[in-house]
Amino acid sequence: MILSKAHERRIREAIRAVHEKRLAESLAQVEEAIKQWREGSIAVFEVDAAILKHTERARKFFIHYANTPASAPEAIGVLDEAMLLGVITKEEYLQLTTLKR
């Protein structure tokens, strides 16, 4: 796909924002586990399990998002996520996905 530098930059920004949002959601689960542990409602091993799950999710996120070039067909899937997560508007989504590919 041929992209202008501005479009490529915006797609990369959207991919990065989705990656950050997914990491934040995952870390929130770790944070909740720590909170529950401090309240005494779960064991420390459950916190450890939450951390391990986060680590695995973070690795998958990195593989998926950090390795998706703006010009790759896979970028459209990430832009779908970006729109659903409110990272980009529907109008921007249409603008970025209807470029000559």
Secondary structure, 3 states (H helix, E strand, C coil): CCCCHHHHHHHHHHHHHHHHHHHHHHHHHHHHHHHHHHHCCCCHHHHHHHHHHHHHHHHHHHHHHHCCCCCCCHHHHHHHHHHHCCCCCHHHHHHHHCCCC
